[in-house]
Amino acid sequence: MNLEQVNAIMIWEDGIPHSFGENRMAPPSELGDENYHTTSFLMQVYPSEWFQETGYPYQTNQSFGRQMGDLSAYGFTILCNASSKITNQEDYYCFMINTPINISENTRNYLSSIYPELKELIETHHAFFQGTAYEENGDYAWATQAFDLDEFYDKLGLQKGIKHQK
């Protein structure tokens, strides 16, 4: 898992992670299209065969962030790196996971396998975490989001640290 270096990792029901974008802790004046979620998604994921085969009706006139919930309701699990430089001296770390409430077994296995690394990443950077699950109709699956990785895994009944089977 390379979540710290990328904008996001998308996982379809087959459990195969697809990362896109490049996360750079730099002032906006030093960032390019590959450093923003929407533009890097449109360049790297949207035209890809694997994404097109899912049949998701992505709206190219809307931002990736606006569609994350709908993507997850459709079946995608998204690990999003929203970390950025907030001043010239200070980095802000933020990681989010959006997922369908009914996660495929392949995706469950992948999430279980990356738990130790994800936990260490969040703790090392004292990062903000937010986890959200969606029903197929787009509604939130829980009354409140999870703001702790362990709580998120527990709510979904995910195992922590199970080796991923290829």
DSSP file (Angstrom, degrees, kcal/mol; ACC not computed):
  #  RESIDUE AA STRUCTURE BP1 BP2  ACC     N-H-->O    O-->H-N    N-H-->O    O-->H-N    TCO  KAPPA ALPHA  PHI   PSI    X-CA   Y-CA   Z-CA
    1    1 A M              0   0    0      0, 0.0     3,-0.1     0, 0.0     8,-0.0   0.000 360.0 360.0 360.0 135.0    0.0    0.0    0.0
    2    2 A N    >>  +     0   0    0      1,-0.1     3,-1.6     2,-0.1     4,-0.9  -0.139 360.0 139.8-125.4  37.2    1.4    3.4   -0.9
    3    3 A L  T 34  +     0   0    0      1,-0.3     3,-0.4     2,-0.2    -1,-0.1   0.791  67.6  61.0 -57.6 -31.9   -1.4    5.7    0.4
    4    4 A E  T 34 S+     0   0    0      1,-0.2    -1,-0.3    -3,-0.1    -2,-0.1   0.811 109.4  41.8 -66.8 -27.8    1.0    8.3    1.7
    5    5 A Q  T <4 S+     0   0    0     -3,-1.6    18,-2.1    17,-0.1    -1,-0.2   0.585 111.4  58.9 -95.0 -11.6    2.4    8.9   -1.8
    6    6 A V  S  < S-     0   0    0     -4,-0.9    16,-0.2    -3,-0.4    15,-0.2  -0.669  76.6-124.0-117.5 169.2   -0.8    8.9   -3.8
    7    7 A N  S    S-     0   0    0     13,-1.8    74,-3.0     1,-0.3     2,-0.3   0.869  87.0 -21.7 -77.1 -38.7   -4.1   10.9   -3.9
    8    8 A A  E     -AB  20  80A   0     12,-1.5    12,-2.1    72,-0.2     2,-0.4  -0.992  48.0-135.8-164.7 162.2   -6.2    7.8   -3.5
    9    9 A I  E     -AB  19  79A   0     70,-2.5    70,-2.9    -2,-0.3     2,-0.4  -0.998  22.5-160.5-126.1 125.1   -6.5    4.0   -3.9
   10   10 A M  E     -AB  18  78A   0      8,-3.0     8,-2.3    -2,-0.4     2,-0.5  -0.881   4.0-167.6-108.1 138.7   -9.7    2.6   -5.5
   11   11 A I  E     -AB  17  77A   0     66,-2.7    66,-2.6    -2,-0.4     2,-0.1  -0.987   3.1-161.3-128.5 123.0  -10.7   -0.9   -5.0
   12   12 A W    >   -     0   0    0      4,-0.8     3,-2.4    -2,-0.5     4,-0.1  -0.301  48.6 -80.0 -89.0-178.8  -13.5   -2.6   -7.1
   13   13 A E  T 3  S+     0   0    0      1,-0.3    93,-0.4     2,-0.1    94,-0.4   0.666 125.3  69.3 -61.3 -18.0  -15.2   -5.8   -6.0
   14   14 A D  T 3  S-     0   0    0      2,-0.1    -1,-0.3    92,-0.1    -3,-0.0   0.590 106.8-124.0 -76.9  -9.1  -12.3   -7.9   -7.3
   15   15 A G    <   +     0   0    0     -3,-2.4    -2,-0.1     1,-0.3    -1,-0.1   0.543  63.8 138.9  81.8   6.9  -10.2   -6.5   -4.4
   16   16 A I        -     0   0    0     -4,-0.1    -4,-0.8    94,-0.0    -1,-0.3  -0.762  48.8-134.1 -89.7 122.6   -7.4   -5.2   -6.7
   17   17 A P  E     -A   11   0A   0      0, 0.0     2,-0.5     0, 0.0    -6,-0.2  -0.549  18.5-169.7 -78.6 139.0   -6.1   -1.8   -5.6
   18   18 A H  E     -A   10   0A   0     -8,-2.3    -8,-3.0    -2,-0.2     2,-0.2  -0.961   8.3-163.1-127.6 110.8   -5.7    0.9   -8.2
   19   19 A S  E     -A    9   0A   0     -2,-0.5     2,-0.3   -10,-0.3   -10,-0.2  -0.599   9.1-177.9 -92.8 156.2   -3.8    4.0   -7.0
   20   20 A F  E     +A    8   0A   0    -12,-2.1   -13,-1.8    -2,-0.2   -12,-1.5  -0.992  37.2  18.8-150.4 158.1   -3.8    7.4   -8.8
   21   21 A G  S    S-     0   0    0     -2,-0.3     2,-0.4    19,-0.3    14,-0.2   0.006  72.2 -96.9  75.5 175.7   -2.3   10.8   -8.5
   22   22 A E        -     0   0    0     12,-2.8     2,-0.6   -16,-0.2   -16,-0.3  -0.977  24.7-145.0-135.5 118.8    0.7   11.9   -6.5
   23   23 A N        +     0   0    0    -18,-2.1     2,-0.4    -2,-0.4    12,-0.1  -0.753  23.1 178.8 -86.8 123.6    0.4   13.4   -3.1
   24   24 A R        -     0   0    0     -2,-0.6     2,-1.7    11,-0.2    61,-0.3  -0.991  30.3-139.0-124.9 131.1    3.0   16.1   -2.5
   25   25 A M        +     0   0    0     -2,-0.4    59,-0.1    59,-0.1    -2,-0.0  -0.660  64.1 118.6 -85.2  83.1    3.3   18.2    0.6
   26   26 A A  S    S-     0   0    0     -2,-1.7    59,-0.5    59,-0.1    -2,-0.1  -0.954  72.4 -84.2-144.8 159.1    4.1   21.4   -1.2
   27   27 A P    >   -     0   0    0      0, 0.0     3,-2.5     0, 0.0     4,-0.3  -0.322  47.4-108.4 -62.1 151.3    2.5   24.8   -1.6
   28   28 A P  G >  S+     0   0    0      0, 0.0     3,-1.7     0, 0.0    -2,-0.0   0.806 117.1  66.1 -52.1 -32.4   -0.2   25.0   -4.3
   29   29 A S  G 3  S+     0   0    0      1,-0.3     0, 0.0     3,-0.0     0, 0.0   0.700 102.5  48.4 -64.8 -17.1    2.1   27.0   -6.6
   30   30 A E  G <  S+     0   0    0     -3,-2.5     2,-0.3    -6,-0.1    -1,-0.3   0.344  94.2  97.4-103.0   4.9    4.3   23.9   -6.8
   31   31 A L    <   -     0   0    0     -3,-1.7     2,-0.2    -4,-0.3     5,-0.0  -0.682  51.3-165.4 -99.9 149.7    1.5   21.4   -7.6
   32   32 A G    >   -     0   0    0     -2,-0.3     3,-2.2     4,-0.0     4,-0.3  -0.587  45.4 -79.2-118.7-176.2    0.4   20.1  -11.0
   33   33 A D  G >  S+     0   0    0      1,-0.3     3,-1.4    -2,-0.2     7,-0.4   0.819 125.3  62.0 -55.3 -34.5   -2.6   18.2  -12.3
   34   34 A E  G 3  S+     0   0    0      1,-0.3   -12,-2.8     5,-0.1    -1,-0.3   0.636  97.8  60.3 -68.6 -12.0   -1.2   14.9  -11.0
   35   35 A N  G <  S+     0   0    0     -3,-2.2     2,-0.4   -14,-0.2    -1,-0.3   0.454  92.1  76.7 -95.4  -1.7   -1.4   16.3   -7.5
   36   36 A Y  S <> S-     0   0    0     -3,-1.4     4,-2.4    -4,-0.3     5,-0.3  -0.892  76.6-133.1-113.7 141.8   -5.2   16.9   -7.4
   37   37 A H  H  > S+     0   0    0     -2,-0.4     4,-2.3     1,-0.2     5,-0.2   0.926 101.0  44.2 -58.7 -51.3   -7.8   14.2   -7.0
   38   38 A T  H  > S+     0   0    0      1,-0.2     4,-2.4     2,-0.2    -1,-0.2   0.942 117.5  42.1 -65.1 -49.3  -10.2   15.2   -9.8
   39   39 A T  H  > S+     0   0    0      1,-0.2     4,-1.8     2,-0.2    -1,-0.2   0.903 116.2  47.8 -68.7 -39.2   -7.6   15.8  -12.5
   40   40 A S  H  X S+     0   0    0     -4,-2.4     4,-2.7    -7,-0.4     5,-0.5   0.878 111.8  51.5 -69.3 -34.4   -5.4   12.8  -11.7
   41   41 A F  H  X>S+     0   0    0     -4,-2.3     5,-2.4    -5,-0.3     4,-2.1   0.945 110.9  47.8 -62.4 -47.2   -8.6   10.6  -11.6
   42   42 A L  H  <5S+     0   0    0     -4,-2.4    -2,-0.2     1,-0.2    -1,-0.2   0.826 117.7  42.5 -64.1 -31.6   -9.6   11.9  -15.0
   43   43 A M  H  <5S+     0   0    0     -4,-1.8    -1,-0.2    -5,-0.2    -2,-0.2   0.877 129.9  20.3 -80.3 -39.3   -6.1   11.3  -16.4
   44   44 A Q  H  <5S+     0   0    0     -4,-2.7    -3,-0.2    -5,-0.2    -2,-0.2   0.794 131.3  24.8-107.7 -32.6   -5.3    7.9  -14.8
   45   45 A V  T ><5S+     0   0    0     -4,-2.1     3,-1.8    -5,-0.5     6,-0.4   0.882 108.6  60.9-102.5 -51.6   -8.5    6.1  -13.8
   46   46 A Y  T 3 <S+     0   0    0     -5,-2.4    -4,-0.1     1,-0.3    -3,-0.1   0.858 110.0  41.8 -51.1 -45.5  -11.5    7.3  -15.8
   47   47 A P  T 3  S+     0   0    0      0, 0.0    -1,-0.3     0, 0.0    -2,-0.1   0.593  92.0 113.0 -79.8  -6.2  -10.1    6.2  -19.2
   48   48 A S  S <> S-     0   0    0     -3,-1.8     4,-2.3     1,-0.1     5,-0.2  -0.297  71.5-129.2 -70.4 149.3   -8.7    2.9  -17.9
   49   49 A E  H  > S+     0   0    0      1,-0.2     4,-2.3     2,-0.2     5,-0.2   0.903 106.7  55.6 -61.2 -43.8  -10.3   -0.4  -19.1
   50   50 A W  H  4 S+     0   0    0      1,-0.2     4,-0.5     2,-0.2    -1,-0.2   0.896 111.7  43.4 -61.0 -39.7  -10.8   -1.7  -15.5
   51   51 A F  H >>>S+     0   0    0     -6,-0.4     3,-1.3     1,-0.2     5,-0.6   0.928 112.5  51.2 -72.3 -44.0  -12.8    1.4  -14.5
   52   52 A Q  H ><5S+     0   0    0     -4,-2.3     3,-1.2     1,-0.3    -2,-0.2   0.855 103.5  60.3 -61.5 -34.4  -14.9    1.5  -17.7
   53   53 A E  T 3<5S+     0   0    0     -4,-2.3    -1,-0.3     1,-0.2    -2,-0.2   0.695  92.3  67.0 -68.1 -18.3  -15.8   -2.1  -17.3
   54   54 A T  T <45S-     0   0    0     -3,-1.3    -1,-0.2    -4,-0.5    -2,-0.2   0.756  99.0-136.6 -72.9 -22.4  -17.5   -1.4  -14.0
   55   55 A G  T <<5 +     0   0    0     -3,-1.2    -3,-0.1    -4,-0.5    -2,-0.1   0.578  43.8 159.4  79.8   9.0  -20.1    0.6  -15.8
   56   56 A Y      < -     0   0    0     -5,-0.6     2,-1.8     1,-0.1    -1,-0.2  -0.497  42.5-133.3 -69.3 129.9  -20.1    3.5  -13.3
   57   57 A P        -     0   0    0      0, 0.0    -1,-0.1     0, 0.0     2,-0.1  -0.481  29.3-168.4 -84.0  71.0  -21.6    6.6  -14.8
   58   58 A Y        -     0   0    0     -2,-1.8     2,-0.9     1,-0.1     6,-0.0  -0.367  17.4-135.6 -63.8 133.4  -18.9    9.1  -13.7
   59   59 A Q    >   -     0   0    0      1,-0.1     3,-1.9     4,-0.1    -1,-0.1  -0.808  13.6-165.5 -93.7 104.7  -19.8   12.7  -14.2
   60   60 A T  T 3  S+     0   0    0     -2,-0.9    -1,-0.1     1,-0.3     4,-0.1   0.644  85.5  62.3 -68.5 -13.2  -16.8   14.4  -15.7
   61   61 A N  T 3  S+     0   0    0      2,-0.1     2,-0.3    -3,-0.0    -1,-0.3   0.390  98.5  67.6 -91.9   3.7  -18.2   17.9  -15.0
   62   62 A Q  S <  S-     0   0    0     -3,-1.9     5,-0.0   -24,-0.0     2,-0.0  -0.871  91.0-100.6-119.6 156.7  -18.2   17.2  -11.2
   63   63 A S     >  -     0   0    0     -2,-0.3     4,-0.9     1,-0.1    -4,-0.1  -0.298  24.5-120.2 -72.8 157.9  -15.3   16.8   -8.9
   64   64 A F  H >> S+     0   0    0      1,-0.2     3,-0.9     2,-0.2     4,-0.7   0.910 114.0  57.2 -60.3 -43.1  -14.1   13.4   -7.7
   65   65 A G  H >4 S+     0   0    0      1,-0.3     3,-0.7     2,-0.2     4,-0.4   0.865 102.5  53.4 -58.8 -38.7  -14.8   14.5   -4.1
   66   66 A R  H 34 S+     0   0    0      1,-0.2     4,-0.3     2,-0.1    -1,-0.3   0.758 113.9  43.7 -66.9 -23.8  -18.4   15.2   -4.9
   67   67 A Q  H <X S+     0   0    0     -3,-0.9     4,-2.9    -4,-0.9    -1,-0.2   0.431  83.0  96.3-103.5  -0.2  -18.8   11.7   -6.3
   68   68 A M  H <X S+     0   0    0     -3,-0.7     4,-2.2    -4,-0.7     5,-0.2   0.909  86.7  48.2 -58.7 -43.2  -16.9    9.7   -3.7
   69   69 A G  H  > S+     0   0    0     -4,-0.4     4,-2.4     2,-0.2    -1,-0.2   0.918 113.5  46.8 -63.5 -43.4  -20.1    8.7   -1.8
   70   70 A D  H  > S+     0   0    0     -4,-0.3     4,-1.8     2,-0.2    -2,-0.2   0.891 110.4  53.3 -65.6 -39.5  -21.9    7.7   -5.0
   71   71 A L  H  X>S+     0   0    0     -4,-2.9     5,-2.3     1,-0.2     4,-0.9   0.916 111.7  45.9 -60.0 -42.6  -18.8    5.7   -6.1
   72   72 A S  H ><5S+     0   0    0     -4,-2.2     3,-0.6    -5,-0.2    -2,-0.2   0.889 109.1  53.6 -70.2 -38.7  -18.8    3.8   -2.8
   73   73 A A  H 3<5S+     0   0    0     -4,-2.4    -1,-0.2     1,-0.2    -2,-0.2   0.846 107.1  54.6 -61.4 -31.9  -22.6    3.2   -2.9
   74   74 A Y  H 3<5S-     0   0    0     -4,-1.8    -1,-0.2    -5,-0.2    -2,-0.2   0.736 134.7 -85.0 -73.9 -24.5  -22.0    1.7   -6.3
   75   75 A G  T <<5S+     0   0    0     -4,-0.9     2,-0.3    -3,-0.6    29,-0.2   0.355  85.4 126.2 137.3  -6.2  -19.4   -0.7   -5.0
   76   76 A F      < -     0   0    0     -5,-2.3     2,-0.5    -6,-0.1    -1,-0.4  -0.607  44.7-150.3 -83.3 140.9  -16.0    1.0   -4.9
   77   77 A T  E     -B   11   0A   0    -66,-2.6   -66,-2.7    -2,-0.3     2,-0.5  -0.951  19.1-164.3-103.2 131.1  -13.9    1.2   -1.7
   78   78 A I  E     -BC  10  98A   0     20,-3.2    20,-2.4    -2,-0.5     2,-0.7  -0.969  16.7-165.3-124.7 121.4  -11.8    4.4   -1.8
   79   79 A L  E     -BC   9  97A   0    -70,-2.9   -70,-2.5    -2,-0.5     2,-0.5  -0.930  24.2-164.1 -99.9 113.6   -8.8    5.1    0.4
   80   80 A C  E     -BC   8  96A   0     16,-3.2    16,-2.5    -2,-0.7     2,-0.8  -0.865  18.5-154.7-111.1 130.4   -8.3    8.9    0.1
   81   81 A N  E     + C   0  95A   0    -74,-3.0    14,-0.2    -2,-0.5    -2,-0.0  -0.898  20.6 167.5 -99.5 108.1   -5.3   10.8    1.0
   82   82 A A        +     0   0    0     12,-2.6    13,-0.2    -2,-0.8    -1,-0.1   0.016  28.8 136.6-108.1  25.3   -6.4   14.4    1.7
   83   83 A S        +     0   0    0     11,-0.4     2,-0.3   -76,-0.1    10,-0.2  -0.411  24.7 159.9 -73.1 148.2   -3.1   15.4    3.3
   84   84 A S  E     -G   92   0B   0      8,-2.4     8,-3.3    -2,-0.1     2,-0.6  -0.983  47.0 -93.1-159.9 167.4   -1.7   18.8    2.4
   85   85 A K  E     -G   91   0B   0    -59,-0.5     6,-0.2    -2,-0.3     3,-0.1  -0.810  33.7-177.4 -87.1 120.4    0.7   21.6    3.4
   86   86 A I  S    S+     0   0    0      4,-2.0     2,-0.3    -2,-0.6     5,-0.2   0.705  70.9   6.3 -96.4 -21.1   -1.4   24.1    5.3
   87   87 A T  S    S-     0   0    0      3,-1.4    -1,-0.1   -60,-0.0     0, 0.0  -0.889  90.3 -92.9-142.4 175.6    1.4   26.6    5.8
   88   88 A N  S    S+     0   0    0     -2,-0.3     3,-0.0     1,-0.2    -3,-0.0   0.744 127.1  31.2 -63.9 -20.7    5.0   26.7    4.6
   89   89 A Q  S    S+     0   0    0      1,-0.1     2,-0.5     2,-0.0    -1,-0.2   0.635 109.3  71.9-109.2 -17.9    6.1   25.0    7.7
   90   90 A E        -     0   0    0      2,-0.0    -4,-2.0     0, 0.0    -3,-1.4  -0.876  55.1-160.4-117.4 130.3    3.1   22.7    8.7
   91   91 A D  E     -G   85   0B   0     -2,-0.5     2,-0.5    -6,-0.2    -6,-0.2  -0.834   8.5-154.0-100.8 141.4    1.8   19.5    7.1
   92   92 A Y  E     -G   84   0B   0     -8,-3.3    -8,-2.4    -2,-0.4     2,-0.5  -0.973   8.7-155.6-116.4 123.5   -1.7   18.3    7.8
   93   93 A Y        +     0   0    0     -2,-0.5    35,-2.6    32,-0.3     2,-0.4  -0.869  19.7 164.8-106.1 129.8   -2.4   14.6    7.4
   94   94 A C  E     - d   0 128A   0     -2,-0.5   -12,-2.6    33,-0.2     2,-0.4  -0.973   9.3-178.0-145.9 125.2   -5.9   13.3    6.7
   95   95 A F  E     -Cd  81 129A   0     33,-2.6    35,-1.6    -2,-0.4     2,-0.3  -0.986   6.1-175.2-127.1 136.2   -6.9    9.9    5.5
   96   96 A M  E     -Cd  80 130A   0    -16,-2.5   -16,-3.2    -2,-0.4     2,-0.4  -0.942  12.5-158.9-129.3 149.1  -10.4    8.7    4.6
   97   97 A I  E     -Cd  79 131A   0     33,-2.2    35,-2.7    -2,-0.3     2,-0.4  -0.992   8.2-175.6-127.2 125.6  -12.0    5.5    3.7
   98   98 A N  E     +Cd  78 132A   0    -20,-2.4   -20,-3.2    -2,-0.4    35,-0.2  -0.969  18.4 160.6-114.7 134.4  -15.4    5.4    1.9
   99   99 A T  E     - d   0 133A   0     33,-2.1    35,-2.2    -2,-0.4   -22,-0.2  -0.985  43.4-100.1-149.7 155.8  -16.8    2.0    1.3
  100  100 A P  E     - d   0 134A   0      0, 0.0    35,-0.2     0, 0.0     3,-0.2  -0.519  34.4-125.1 -70.8 151.1  -20.1    0.2    0.5
  101  101 A I  S    S+     0   0    0     33,-2.8     2,-1.1     1,-0.2    34,-0.1   0.853 107.4  58.0 -65.4 -33.4  -21.6   -1.4    3.6
  102  102 A N  S    S-     0   0    0     32,-0.4    -1,-0.2    -3,-0.0     2,-0.2  -0.712  82.8-171.8 -98.8  82.6  -21.7   -4.7    1.7
  103  103 A I        -     0   0    0     -2,-1.1   -27,-0.1    -3,-0.2    -2,-0.0  -0.521  25.0-112.6 -78.5 139.1  -18.0   -5.1    0.9
  104  104 A S     >  -     0   0    0    -29,-0.2     4,-2.5    -2,-0.2     5,-0.2  -0.279  25.4-114.7 -64.1 156.8  -16.9   -8.0   -1.4
  105  105 A E  H  > S+     0   0    0      1,-0.2     4,-2.4     2,-0.2     5,-0.2   0.881 117.1  54.8 -61.3 -38.8  -14.9  -10.7    0.2
  106  106 A N  H  > S+     0   0    0    -93,-0.4     4,-2.0     1,-0.2    -1,-0.2   0.911 110.5  44.8 -61.8 -42.6  -11.9   -9.8   -2.0
  107  107 A T  H  > S+     0   0    0    -94,-0.4     4,-2.9     2,-0.2     5,-0.2   0.878 110.0  55.1 -70.3 -37.4  -12.0   -6.2   -0.7
  108  108 A R  H  X S+     0   0    0     -4,-2.5     4,-2.5     1,-0.2    -2,-0.2   0.930 108.8  49.0 -58.1 -45.1  -12.5   -7.4    2.9
  109  109 A N  H  X S+     0   0    0     -4,-2.4     4,-2.1     2,-0.2    -2,-0.2   0.913 111.7  48.6 -61.7 -43.4   -9.3   -9.4    2.5
  110  110 A Y  H  X S+     0   0    0     -4,-2.0     4,-1.6     2,-0.2    -2,-0.2   0.951 112.0  47.7 -63.2 -48.9   -7.4   -6.5    1.0
  111  111 A L  H  X S+     0   0    0     -4,-2.9     4,-0.7     1,-0.2    50,-0.2   0.889 111.8  51.2 -60.6 -38.9   -8.5   -4.1    3.8
  112  112 A S  H >< S+     0   0    0     -4,-2.5    49,-1.9    -5,-0.2     3,-0.7   0.901 108.3  52.5 -63.1 -39.7   -7.6   -6.7    6.4
  113  113 A S  H 3< S+     0   0    0     -4,-2.1     4,-0.3     1,-0.2    -1,-0.2   0.797 111.3  45.0 -69.0 -28.5   -4.1   -7.1    4.9
  114  114 A I  H 3X S+     0   0    0     -4,-1.6     4,-2.8     1,-0.2     5,-0.3   0.486  83.1 100.5 -95.2  -1.9   -3.3   -3.4    4.9
  115  115 A Y  H <X S+     0   0    0     -3,-0.7     4,-3.1    -4,-0.7     5,-0.3   0.910  80.6  49.1 -51.2 -51.8   -4.6   -2.7    8.5
  116  116 A P  H  > S+     0   0    0      0, 0.0     4,-2.2     0, 0.0    -1,-0.2   0.914 115.3  44.3 -58.5 -42.2   -1.1   -2.7   10.2
  117  117 A E  H  > S+     0   0    0     -4,-0.3     4,-2.3     2,-0.2    -2,-0.2   0.905 115.3  47.7 -67.7 -42.1    0.4   -0.4    7.6
  118  118 A L  H  X S+     0   0    0     -4,-2.8     4,-2.3     2,-0.2     5,-0.2   0.911 111.6  50.7 -65.5 -42.7   -2.6    2.0    7.6
  119  119 A K  H  X S+     0   0    0     -4,-3.1     4,-2.4    -5,-0.3     5,-0.2   0.920 112.0  47.3 -60.2 -45.4   -2.7    2.0   11.4
  120  120 A E  H  X S+     0   0    0     -4,-2.2     4,-3.0    -5,-0.3     5,-0.2   0.898 110.1  53.0 -64.5 -41.0    1.0    2.9   11.5
  121  121 A L  H  X S+     0   0    0     -4,-2.3     4,-1.6     2,-0.2     6,-0.2   0.927 112.1  44.5 -59.7 -47.0    0.6    5.6    8.9
  122  122 A I  H  <>S+     0   0    0     -4,-2.3     5,-2.5     1,-0.2     4,-0.4   0.919 117.5  44.2 -65.2 -45.0   -2.2    7.3   10.8
  123  123 A E  H ><5S+     0   0    0     -4,-2.4     3,-0.8    -5,-0.2    -2,-0.2   0.896 109.6  55.2 -69.4 -40.6   -0.4    7.1   14.2
  124  124 A T  H 3<5S+     0   0    0     -4,-3.0    -1,-0.2     1,-0.2    -2,-0.2   0.892 118.7  33.5 -59.4 -41.0    3.0    8.2   12.8
  125  125 A H  T 3<5S-     0   0    0     -4,-1.6   -32,-0.3    -5,-0.2    -1,-0.2   0.364 103.1-124.8 -98.0   4.8    1.6   11.4   11.4
  126  126 A H  T < 5 -     0   0    0     -3,-0.8    -3,-0.2    -4,-0.4   -33,-0.2   0.935  51.5-174.4  49.0  47.5   -1.1   12.0   14.1
  127  127 A A      < -     0   0    0     -5,-2.5     2,-0.3    -6,-0.2   -33,-0.2  -0.356  30.2-114.7 -80.1 150.7   -3.5   12.0   11.1
  128  128 A F  E     -d   94   0A   0    -35,-2.6   -33,-2.6    -3,-0.1     2,-0.4  -0.649  36.6-163.0 -74.2 138.0   -7.2   12.8   11.1
  129  129 A F  E     +d   95   0A   0     18,-0.4     2,-0.4    -2,-0.3   -33,-0.2  -0.982  14.7 178.1-128.4 141.2   -9.1    9.7   10.0
  130  130 A Q  E     -d   96   0A   0    -35,-1.6   -33,-2.2    -2,-0.4     2,-0.4  -0.972   4.7-172.2-141.6 126.6  -12.7    9.5    8.8
  131  131 A G  E     +dE  97 146A   0     15,-3.1    15,-2.6    -2,-0.4     2,-0.4  -0.974   6.6 179.3-121.9 133.1  -14.4    6.3    7.7
  132  132 A T  E     -d   98   0A   0    -35,-2.7   -33,-2.1    -2,-0.4     2,-0.4  -0.992  11.9-160.0-134.9 137.6  -17.8    6.1    6.0
  133  133 A A  E     -d   99   0A   0     -2,-0.4     8,-2.7   -35,-0.2     9,-0.5  -0.917  13.0-154.0-115.8 146.7  -19.9    3.3    4.7
  134  134 A Y  E     -dF 100 140A   0    -35,-2.2   -33,-2.8    -2,-0.4   -32,-0.4  -0.926  11.5-130.7-123.3 142.6  -22.8    3.7    2.2
  135  135 A E    >   -     0   0    0      4,-3.1     3,-1.9    -2,-0.4     6,-0.1  -0.410  39.5-102.4 -75.9 163.8  -25.9    1.8    1.5
  136  136 A E  T 3  S+     0   0    0      1,-0.3    -1,-0.1     2,-0.1   -63,-0.0   0.791 122.9  58.6 -60.6 -27.6  -26.6    0.9   -2.2
  137  137 A N  T 3  S-     0   0    0      2,-0.1    -1,-0.3     1,-0.0     3,-0.1   0.441 122.8-104.5 -83.0   1.4  -29.2    3.7   -2.4
  138  138 A G  S <  S+     0   0    0     -3,-1.9    -2,-0.1     1,-0.3   -65,-0.1   0.320  78.4 131.4  95.2  -7.1  -26.5    6.3   -1.4
  139  139 A D        -     0   0    0      1,-0.1    -4,-3.1    -5,-0.1    -1,-0.3  -0.399  69.0 -94.9 -74.0 154.5  -27.6    6.8    2.2
  140  140 A Y  B     -F  134   0A   0     -6,-0.2    -6,-0.3     1,-0.1    -1,-0.1  -0.476  27.1-146.1 -63.8 139.8  -25.1    6.6    5.0
  141  141 A A  S    S+     0   0    0     -8,-2.7     2,-0.3    -2,-0.1    -7,-0.2   0.735  79.9  44.9 -80.7 -23.4  -25.0    3.1    6.5
  142  142 A W  S    S-     0   0    0     -9,-0.5     3,-0.1     1,-0.1    -2,-0.0  -0.860  79.5-125.2-122.6 155.2  -24.3    4.4   10.1
  143  143 A A  S    S+     0   0    0     -2,-0.3     2,-0.3     1,-0.1    -1,-0.1   0.836 100.8  22.8 -65.6 -32.7  -25.8    7.2   12.2
  144  144 A T  S    S-     0   0    0     -3,-0.0    -1,-0.1     0, 0.0     2,-0.1  -0.969  84.3-116.5-133.4 150.8  -22.2    8.6   12.7
  145  145 A Q        -     0   0    0     -2,-0.3     2,-0.5   -13,-0.1   -13,-0.2  -0.357  35.7-106.2 -75.9 163.8  -19.0    8.2   10.7
  146  146 A A  B     -E  131   0A   0    -15,-2.6   -15,-3.1     1,-0.1    -1,-0.1  -0.816  29.4-177.6 -94.0 131.0  -16.0    6.5   12.3
  147  147 A F        +     0   0    0     -2,-0.5   -18,-0.4   -17,-0.2     2,-0.3   0.125  69.3  63.0-112.4  18.4  -13.2    8.8   13.3
  148  148 A D  S  > S-     0   0    0      1,-0.1     4,-2.3   -17,-0.1     5,-0.2  -0.991  77.2-136.2-142.1 132.8  -10.9    6.0   14.5
  149  149 A L  H  > S+     0   0    0     -2,-0.3     4,-2.6     1,-0.2     5,-0.2   0.898 106.3  51.1 -58.7 -43.1   -9.5    3.3   12.3
  150  150 A D  H  > S+     0   0    0      1,-0.2     4,-2.6     2,-0.2    -1,-0.2   0.908 109.8  50.0 -62.4 -41.4  -10.2    0.5   14.8
  151  151 A E  H  > S+     0   0    0      2,-0.2     4,-2.7     1,-0.2    -1,-0.2   0.910 110.5  50.9 -61.8 -41.9  -13.8    1.7   15.2
  152  152 A F  H  X S+     0   0    0     -4,-2.3     4,-1.6     2,-0.2    -2,-0.2   0.942 112.3  45.3 -60.6 -49.4  -14.2    1.7   11.4
  153  153 A Y  H  X>S+     0   0    0     -4,-2.6     5,-2.8     1,-0.2     4,-0.7   0.901 113.7  50.4 -62.5 -41.0  -12.8   -1.9   11.1
  154  154 A D  H ><5S+     0   0    0     -4,-2.6     3,-0.9    -5,-0.2    -2,-0.2   0.913 107.2  53.1 -64.6 -42.5  -15.0   -3.0   14.0
  155  155 A K  H 3<5S+     0   0    0     -4,-2.7    -1,-0.2     1,-0.3    -2,-0.2   0.849 114.9  42.1 -61.4 -33.5  -18.2   -1.5   12.5
  156  156 A L  H 3<5S-     0   0    0     -4,-1.6    -1,-0.3    -5,-0.2    -2,-0.2   0.498 110.9-120.9 -91.0  -4.4  -17.5   -3.4    9.2
  157  157 A G  T <<5 +     0   0    0     -3,-0.9     2,-0.3    -4,-0.7    -3,-0.2   0.838  55.6 162.2  68.1  32.1  -16.5   -6.6   11.0
  158  158 A L      < -     0   0    0     -5,-2.8    -1,-0.2    -6,-0.2     2,-0.2  -0.631  38.6-124.3 -86.9 142.1  -13.1   -6.5    9.3
  159  159 A Q        -     0   0    0     -2,-0.3     2,-0.7   -51,-0.1     3,-0.3  -0.552  23.7-127.1 -78.7 150.7  -10.2   -8.5   10.6
  160  160 A K  S    S-     0   0    0     -2,-0.2   -48,-0.1     1,-0.2   -47,-0.1  -0.880  81.2  -2.9-107.7 109.3   -7.1   -6.6   11.5
  161  161 A G  S    S+     0   0    0    -49,-1.9     2,-0.4    -2,-0.7   -48,-0.2   0.729  77.0 156.3  91.6  23.2   -3.8   -7.7    9.9
  162  162 A I        -     0   0    0    -50,-0.3    -1,-0.3    -3,-0.3   -47,-0.2  -0.698  50.6-107.3 -82.3 131.5   -4.9  -10.8    8.0
  163  163 A K        -     0   0    0     -2,-0.4     2,-0.3     1,-0.1   -50,-0.1  -0.344  34.6-116.5 -62.7 133.2   -2.5  -11.6    5.1
  164  164 A H        -     0   0    0    -54,-0.1     2,-0.5   -51,-0.1    -1,-0.1  -0.512  22.1-139.9 -72.6 131.0   -4.0  -10.8    1.7
  165  165 A Q              0   0    0     -2,-0.3    -1,-0.0     1,-0.1   -55,-0.0  -0.799 360.0 360.0 -92.0 130.9   -4.4  -13.8   -0.6
  166  166 A K              0   0    0     -2,-0.5    -1,-0.1     0, 0.0    -2,-0.0   0.447 360.0 360.0 -93.6 360.0   -3.6  -13.2   -4.3
